[in-house]
Amino acid sequence: MECEVIVVGGGIGGLTVAALLAARGVDVCLFERQSRTGGCVSTFEHLGQSFDPTFGLFAGWEAGGIWERVFADLPIGPPRITKLSPNFAVRLPEGTDVPVGSDREALEQNVANAFPDCADQAVQFIRRTFDSTADVELLTHTNETFRAFINAQLAFLAQRTIETAEPSRLMDILRIANGNFWEIEGGPQSLADCLAGSFKQSGGHLRLNSPVLRLAYAEDGTPNGIDLLSGEHVAAKRAMISNLTVWDTYGKLVGLRRTPPAIAAQLKQMSAWGAYQVFMLIDEAALATLPSRRIIFGSSAQEASPTEHMFLNIQSPHGQAQSAGKRCATLTTFTDAHEWFAFHEDATWHEEKDQAALEEVWGRLHAAAPEIAAGAEVFETATPQTYYESVRRKMGLIGSPTKRLDLPPDINKLFLVGDTSSDGIGMAGVAEDAYRLAQNLLTTG
């Protein structure tokens, strides 16, 4: 089999670039190892219930935004979206809720009310964040509680803290937090389904349940296709695009022996967080007093890492299967993925660690949100090992990498697109990269 462009991986980045190229007449083959597209944002379905594994915050849907530009070139329209207001709320350790959204005056008032001891300095920082003139130095004039409020947002939008984020990136993250967010009816799975449907309607070849083993190489060492786990070989005349993580692209597709030493050295310096998630059902009656359906529970730790915070995403009743009187919700916290992988004779150790993690997280939820915890029941959990087994990302890593690879735009016809290679933030950042890559390939022919 031969095609012009091969895409390995059917996550949002791979689907976006594949759909855009196919819509312009390029012969594209996309290979996905799972039975459905979506990658790590795929809906988790269990015993008749559907859970969104993400935070439910999606940017880039404004007029002229990336998703309008993407779908303007596709034969199928986008999923339904609803603008959020507020985007989310941060619940401080003492129980104060601080709604965060794009209404500038409302956010400034919320901040002033929540942090009276440093209200002027905190409001000045928020105001300058909107104006793109904020300076990290301003945070030194606020108190620990306000800095914990900022850290809680950084934890989930970029897995960073005030201390670990580059100043420019910290400001970018906060501008996004204070900007416009939408929810997608049916969750991000419906976005993946729209992109996959467009790809197929444009003549693209979507191969599900098709694990790729490695790149294939010509005699001169240039990659010219892929070998599937089934033994099939597929040739690519123009380009190969990896939607795998940077670690899996080089560790699996390229191969360690063919990975340039400079890139191998960078990969060793890169790390990311894994996620521990609790999928739950919450009584509808318990939700009435909440400030938002998306809540970050902040930590009181002075220099809290992303593992100290929790994010609750309560799904909309529209477009998702729900039990009568119950609402599906996902509680997420970050964890050191390496701790979930060890050699043992059986799976008992993982079950015990999962149970211990659940008890610890469940206790934190009861302390942080007693009004809903009493009406919540655990449906299932997911660990870094769970994510590795389902999407085969290295050690189940789903967090933002601690640093980005310093890569040239084209490595012997191999291109990368995805959350670990993007300089952007979230799915909108991945889509921007995919859009630019598609335009580049279309322009260069």
Secondary structure, 3 states (H helix, E strand, C coil): CEEEEEEECCCHHHHHHHHHHHHCCCCEEEECCCCCCCHHHCCEEECCEEECCCCCCECCCCCCCHHHHHHHCCCCCCCCEEECCCCEEEECCCCCEEEECCCHHHHHHHHHHHCHHHHHHHHHHHHHHHCCCCCHHHHHHCCHHHHHHHHHHHHHHHCCCCCCCCHHHHHHHHHHHCCCCEEECCCHHHHHHHHHHHHHHCCCEEECCCCEEEEEECCCCCEEEEEECCCCEEEEEEEEEECCCHHHHHHHHHCCCCCCHHHHHHHHHCCCCEEEEEEEEEEHHHHCCCCCCEEEECCCCCCCCHHHCEEEEECCCCCCCCCCCEEEEEEEEEECHHHHCCCCCCCHHHHHHHHHHHHHHHHHHHHHCHHHHCCEEEEEEECHHHHHHHHCCHHHCCCCCCCCCCCCCCECCEEECCCCCCCCCHHHHHHHHHHHHHHHHHHHC
